[in-house]
């Protein structure tokens, strides 16, 4: 089983169509995906939704780890919007977790 452990951070302006296509192409190479994101509006929310949509079309193991910010002003609340099982880890651990355990960190 081919696995990918990935951390995502990006613009609050969202993800471009070219980025979506590249990401989905890369996802198709893996059977199991572990994703960490900061639960912010923009790229974090976009990637969260892409993973769930991709899982519907291509069933695979997907685990999403959310590192929510302490200030909710720019928070996307992905778990509530998409009713997914996620693991909540502190925002302070986001960089540490991604730097230490992820195979890929996309910014």
Secondary structure, DSSP 8 states (H G I E B T S, - for coil): --EEEEEE---TT---HHHHHHHHHHHTT-SEEEEEE--BTTHHHHHHHHHHHHHHHS--EEEEEE---SSGGGB--HHHHHT--EEE--THHHHHHHHHH-SEEE-
